[in-house]
Amino acid sequence: MLLAWRHRLEFLAFQIVVCLIDCLSPRMAARMATNLACLVHYGLPRKLTRFKVARDNIRTAFGDQYSEAEIDRLVYGMWVHLFRTVVETVQAPRKLHMHSYRHSMRFVDYTQSNEAVCSGRRVLLLGGHFGNWEIGITLYGMWGFPMGVVAREMDNPYLHDWFRNAREQTGHRLMLKQGGFDDMTALLAKGGNLGLLCDQDAGARGLFVDFFGKPASTFKSIALLALEYDALIIVGYALRESDNFDEAGWSKFKIGCETLIDPRLTTTNDPVGEITQQYTSALERAIRRAPEQYFWVHRRWKSEPRVRQKAAPQRLAG
C-alpha cells in the first residue's frame, strides 16, 4: 500500500513538471534544462551524481586525451544533454509533426537507411544512450514505419504507462526487455521491425567485444535475431546541434546512419561476434563526435571477461 502511494506521488510530481515544461517555449525549456544540470552537477554531492563513474568511464574510453577540467566540463555537458532530452521528449508531441520536422532536422548519410527501409527485408534500428535516442524512433513512426520498441520496464507503473503512450502514439509497440523475447521473435516472424538500444552491459555471460579499446559485455541477441530473420541492421543517431530557435522553432538535430550491416555479408566463422563488433564500433564512432552527449554514468564496462584457468599438469605415478 505504501509503495502504491509513493508511486502515485512520484507520478503526480512528474505530471506537474511535464505541465510546466509543456507551457514553456523551447528556448525557455532549454534554459531550464541547463539550470537543472548546473544544480545537479555543481550543487549535489558528487557521490549522488555518480561523478566518479562518469569520470572513470571517460578515462577508460579516451585515456589521457582530456584533462581533469575537461572531463568535468564533459560530465556537466552530459547532464545538460540529458535534461534537454527529457524536455524535448515532453514537447515532441506538439513540436514534431510531418509539416514541421524538416525545420529542426538535418539528414546526413541517409541513403543506406532509406534503401534498407525500402528493401522489403526486416530491419533492426539500433541506437545507444547517445544524442536524443527517442527522436529517431519518433521520426520512423511519423513516416509510417512502425516497429517494436524494446525498453526496460520502469519500477513506477504510472511512469511506465506514460512513457509507453509517448512511444506508441506514432504507431510503435512497446516491448519489454525482460521477458519480451517471444514477442520480438513473433513480430519479426510476421515481417515486423525492431528498435533497440545496443549499449547495455550484458553481464558475465555476454559476448565481449571492443568498445573504445576495452572488452565490453554485449548482448548476443541482436546478432542472433539479424541472422535468423535475415534482418538488416541500421545503426543510427540523432545528434543535437547548435540551437537556433528563431529559425527552427525547436532544438536542431543531425540525423544520420552510421552504418548499415547486412548479415548476409559476414566474412568470418563467427558471424555473431562479427556483427556485434560492427555495430558496437559504429556506435563508438558516433560518440566520438560529441562525447558530451553520451550517458557516461552507465557502467558499460562493469562485467569483466572470465579468465580461463589452465589445468595444472598431472604428475605421472611412480
C-alpha positions in Angstrom: 0.0 0.0 0.0 2.8 2.4 0.9 4.6 1.6 -2.3 1.5 2.3 -4.3 1.0 5.7 -2.7 4.7 6.5 -3.3 4.3 5.7 -7.0 1.2 7.9 -7.2 3.0 10.8 -5.5 6.0 10.4 -7.8 3.8 10.4 -10.8 1.9 13.5 -9.6 5.2 15.3 -9.2 6.2 14.2 -12.7 3.0 15.4 -14.2 3.4 18.8 -12.6 6.9 19.0 -14.2 5.5 17.9 -17.5 2.8 20.5 -17.4 5.4 23.2 -16.6 7.7 22.1 -19.5 4.8 22.0 -21.9 3.9 25.6 -21.0 7.4 26.8 -21.8 8.8 27.9 -25.1 11.6 25.7 -26.5 14.1 28.4 -25.6 12.9 28.6 -22.0 12.7 24.8 -21.7 16.3 24.6 -22.8 17.3 27.2 -20.3 15.5 25.3 -17.6 17.3 22.1 -18.5 20.7 23.9 -18.3 19.9 25.3 -14.9 18.8 21.8 -13.6 22.1 20.4 -15.0 24.0 23.1 -13.2 22.2 22.3 -9.9 22.9 18.5 -10.3 26.5 18.8 -11.3 27.6 21.6 -9.1 25.1 21.6 -6.3 24.6 18.0 -5.3 27.2 15.7 -3.7 29.2 14.0 -6.4 28.6 10.6 -4.9 24.9 11.1 -5.6 25.5 12.1 -9.2 28.0 9.2 -9.8 30.6 11.6 -11.0 33.4 9.1 -10.3 31.7 6.5 -12.5 31.4 9.0 -15.4 35.0 10.2 -14.9 36.4 6.7 -14.9 34.4 5.7 -17.9 35.7 8.8 -19.9 39.2 7.9 -18.8 38.7 4.3 -20.0 37.4 5.5 -23.3 39.8 8.3 -24.0 42.8 7.7 -21.9 44.8 10.9 -21.2 43.1 12.8 -24.1 41.2 15.1 -21.6 42.4 16.9 -18.5 40.5 16.8 -15.3 39.0 20.2 -16.0 37.9 19.0 -19.5 36.4 15.8 -18.0 34.4 18.0 -15.6 33.0 20.0 -18.4 32.2 16.8 -20.4 30.2 15.4 -17.4 28.4 18.8 -17.0 27.6 18.7 -20.7 26.2 15.2 -20.3 23.8 16.4 -17.7 22.7 19.4 -19.8 22.1 17.0 -22.7 20.2 14.5 -20.5 17.8 17.2 -19.2 17.5 18.6 -22.7 16.5 15.1 -23.9 13.8 15.0 -21.2 12.2 18.3 -22.1 12.4 17.5 -25.8 10.6 14.2 -25.2 7.8 16.1 -23.4 7.5 18.8 -26.1 7.8 16.4 -29.1 4.0 15.7 -29.5 3.3 19.4 -30.1 6.6 20.4 -31.8 7.4 17.4 -34.0 5.0 17.0 -36.9 5.1 16.0 -40.6 4.8 19.6 -41.7 7.5 21.0 -39.3 10.2 18.4 -38.6 12.3 19.4 -41.6 13.0 22.8 -40.0 14.6 21.1 -37.0 16.3 18.1 -38.7 19.4 17.9 -40.9 19.7 14.5 -42.5 23.1 13.0 -43.4 24.3 9.6 -44.7 20.7 8.5 -45.0 20.9 6.7 -48.4 21.7 3.4 -46.8 18.9 3.6 -44.3 16.4 4.6 -46.9 17.4 1.6 -49.1 17.1 -0.7 -46.1 13.7 0.5 -45.2 12.5 0.1 -48.8 14.2 -3.3 -49.3 11.3 -5.4 -48.1 13.6 -7.1 -45.6 13.1 -6.8 -41.8 15.1 -4.0 -40.1 16.7 -3.7 -36.7 17.2 0.0 -35.8 19.9 0.3 -33.3 21.0 3.3 -31.2 22.6 3.9 -27.8 22.3 6.2 -24.9 23.7 8.9 -27.2 22.1 12.0 -28.6 18.3 12.1 -28.3 17.7 8.4 -28.9 13.9 9.0 -28.7 13.8 11.3 -31.7 14.9 8.8 -34.3 12.2 6.3 -33.2 9.6 9.1 -33.3 10.5 10.0 -36.9 10.2 6.5 -38.2 6.8 6.2 -36.7 5.8 9.5 -38.3 7.0 8.2 -41.7 4.7 5.2 -41.4 7.4 2.7 -40.4 6.2 1.3 -37.1 8.3 -1.1 -35.1 8.5 -2.9 -31.8 10.5 -0.6 -29.4 12.4 -2.6 -26.8 12.8 -1.0 -23.4 13.1 -1.8 -19.7 10.0 -1.8 -17.6 10.1 1.1 -15.2 9.6 0.5 -11.5 6.8 3.0 -11.2 3.9 1.6 -13.3 2.3 5.1 -13.8 5.6 6.4 -15.2 5.9 3.3 -17.3 2.4 3.8 -18.8 3.2 7.5 -19.6 6.4 6.6 -21.5 4.7 3.7 -23.2 2.0 6.0 -24.5 4.6 8.6 -25.6 6.4 5.9 -27.7 3.3 4.3 -29.1 1.4 7.4 -30.2 3.2 7.4 -33.5 2.3 3.7 -34.2 5.1 1.8 -32.4 4.5 -1.0 -29.9 6.5 -1.1 -26.7 8.1 -4.4 -25.8 9.7 -5.3 -22.5 13.4 -6.0 -22.5 12.9 -8.6 -19.7 10.6 -11.4 -20.7 9.6 -10.0 -24.1 11.9 -12.0 -26.3 9.0 -14.2 -27.6 7.1 -11.0 -28.6 10.2 -9.8 -30.5 10.6 -13.1 -32.4 6.8 -13.2 -33.1 6.9 -9.7 -34.6 10.0 -10.5 -36.8 8.4 -13.7 -37.9 5.4 -11.7 -39.2 7.8 -9.4 -41.1 7.9 -6.6 -38.5 10.8 -4.5 -37.3 12.5 -3.7 -34.0 14.1 -0.6 -32.4 16.7 -1.3 -29.7 19.5 0.3 -27.7 22.7 -1.7 -28.1 25.0 -0.4 -25.3 23.8 -2.1 -22.1 26.1 -4.3 -20.1 25.1 -7.9 -20.7 26.7 -9.4 -17.6 29.3 -12.1 -17.3 27.7 -14.3 -19.9 27.6 -11.7 -22.6 29.7 -11.5 -25.7 32.8 -9.4 -25.1 33.7 -7.1 -27.9 35.9 -4.0 -28.0 34.3 -0.7 -27.1 36.7 2.2 -27.0 39.5 -0.4 -27.0 38.3 -2.3 -23.9 36.2 -5.5 -23.8 32.6 -4.7 -23.0 29.9 -7.3 -22.3 27.3 -7.1 -25.1 24.1 -9.0 -25.7 24.3 -11.7 -28.4 20.5 -11.5 -29.2 20.7 -8.6 -31.7 23.1 -10.5 -34.0 21.2 -13.8 -33.5 17.9 -12.1 -34.5 19.5 -10.5 -37.5 21.0 -13.8 -38.7 17.8 -15.9 -38.0 15.4 -13.4 -39.6 17.7 -12.0 -42.3 17.3 -8.5 -40.9 19.3 -5.5 -41.9 20.8 -3.5 -39.0 20.8 0.3 -39.1 23.0 2.0 -36.5 21.6 5.5 -36.3 21.9 8.6 -34.2 20.2 11.9 -33.5 22.9 14.4 -32.6 21.9 17.7 -31.1 23.4 20.7 -32.9 23.8 24.3 -32.0 20.5 26.0 -31.1 18.8 28.3 -33.5 15.3 28.6 -32.0 14.4 31.6 -34.2 14.9 29.6 -37.4 13.8 26.1 -36.4 11.4 26.9 -33.6 12.7 23.9 -31.7 16.0 22.1 -31.0 18.1 21.2 -34.1 19.4 17.7 -34.8 21.6 16.0 -37.2 20.0 12.6 -38.1 22.3 10.0 -39.6 23.0 6.4 -40.4 26.5 5.5 -39.0 26.5 2.1 -40.8 24.3 -0.5 -42.4 25.1 -4.1 -41.5 23.9 -6.9 -43.8 24.1 -10.3 -42.0 24.4 -12.0 -45.5 27.8 -10.3 -45.9 29.7 -11.6 -42.8 33.2 -12.9 -43.7 34.3 -14.8 -40.6 33.5 -18.1 -39.0 32.0 -16.2 -36.1 29.1 -14.1 -37.6 27.6 -13.3 -34.2 30.9 -11.8 -33.0 31.5 -10.0 -36.3 28.1 -8.4 -36.3 28.2 -7.4 -32.6 31.6 -5.8 -33.1 30.5 -4.0 -36.2 27.5 -2.2 -34.5 29.5 -1.6 -31.3 32.3 0.1 -33.3 29.7 2.1 -35.2 28.2 3.5 -32.0 31.7 4.3 -30.8 32.5 6.3 -33.9 29.3 8.3 -33.4 30.0 9.0 -29.7 33.5 10.3 -30.6 31.9 13.2 -32.5 30.1 14.5 -29.4 31.1 12.7 -26.2 29.2 15.1 -24.0 26.0 13.6 -25.5 26.7 10.1 -24.2 25.4 8.8 -20.9 28.7 8.1 -19.2 27.2 7.2 -15.8 26.1 3.9 -17.2 28.5 1.1 -16.1 29.3 -0.1 -19.6 32.4 -2.0 -18.6 31.0 -3.3 -15.3 31.5 -7.0 -16.3 34.9 -8.5 -16.8 35.7 -11.3 -19.2 36.3 -14.6 -17.5 39.9 -15.8 -17.4 40.1 -19.5 -18.0 42.4 -21.3 -15.6 44.9 -23.6 -17.2 44.7 -27.1 -15.8 47.8 -28.0 -13.7 50.0 -30.7 -15.3 49.4 -34.0 -13.6 52.4 -35.9 -12.4 52.9 -39.5 -13.5 52.6 -42.0 -10.8 55.7 -43.8 -9.7 
